[in-house]
Amino acid sequence: MKNNLFEHIPAELAEEFFETLQESGAVKIERIVSRGHATPDGEWYDQPWDEWVVLLSGSAVLEFAGERTPVTLCAGDYLLLPSGCVHRVAWTEPDVDTLWLAVHFNR
């Protein structure tokens, strides 16, 4: 069945929108929509799995524990967040859907 990553996004987003698109074994593909959302102050992600993420629209700033320089992502940018990479979303564009495609997997 055909679907579109840019469709069926809720009009109101009180918090980030997470949707599992496909999951099989040790792999999960997820669509994430942010609209001015960020990881709460003082909170960090520290995942026991690898995550490859691509930004399809919008823009975001990621911070990494122990690093002073945040990373700005624009549409088309992607990166690998290896297991144990402590990170947080510091900022996403407030008036635009920042659309992420995340692939979670174990090596």
C-alpha positions, 0 to 999 in steps of 0.5 A: 500500500502506498503512503506519503511521508508528508501527509497525515500530519496532525494539525496541532502538535502539543508534543513531538509526533512519533510514528512507527512506519515499519518494524522487523526484528532489530530494525525500526523505521520511524517518522518524527514530526517536530514543530518548535519542539525540543528535548526538555532542559536537562534531559538527554537521549542515551540509547542502547541502539544505533540510530540513522536519521535524515531531516526531510524538511525544516531545520533542527539543532542537536547537542551532544554531551561533552561537545561545545559546538551544536550541530545544525541540520537542514533538509537533506542532512543525515547522521549516524547516532551510534549506541551510547551517543548522548544527545538532545534536540536543542531546537526545531523550527517553530512554524514549520514541520521539521520532518525526521526519518529515523532508522533504529537498529542494532549492529 
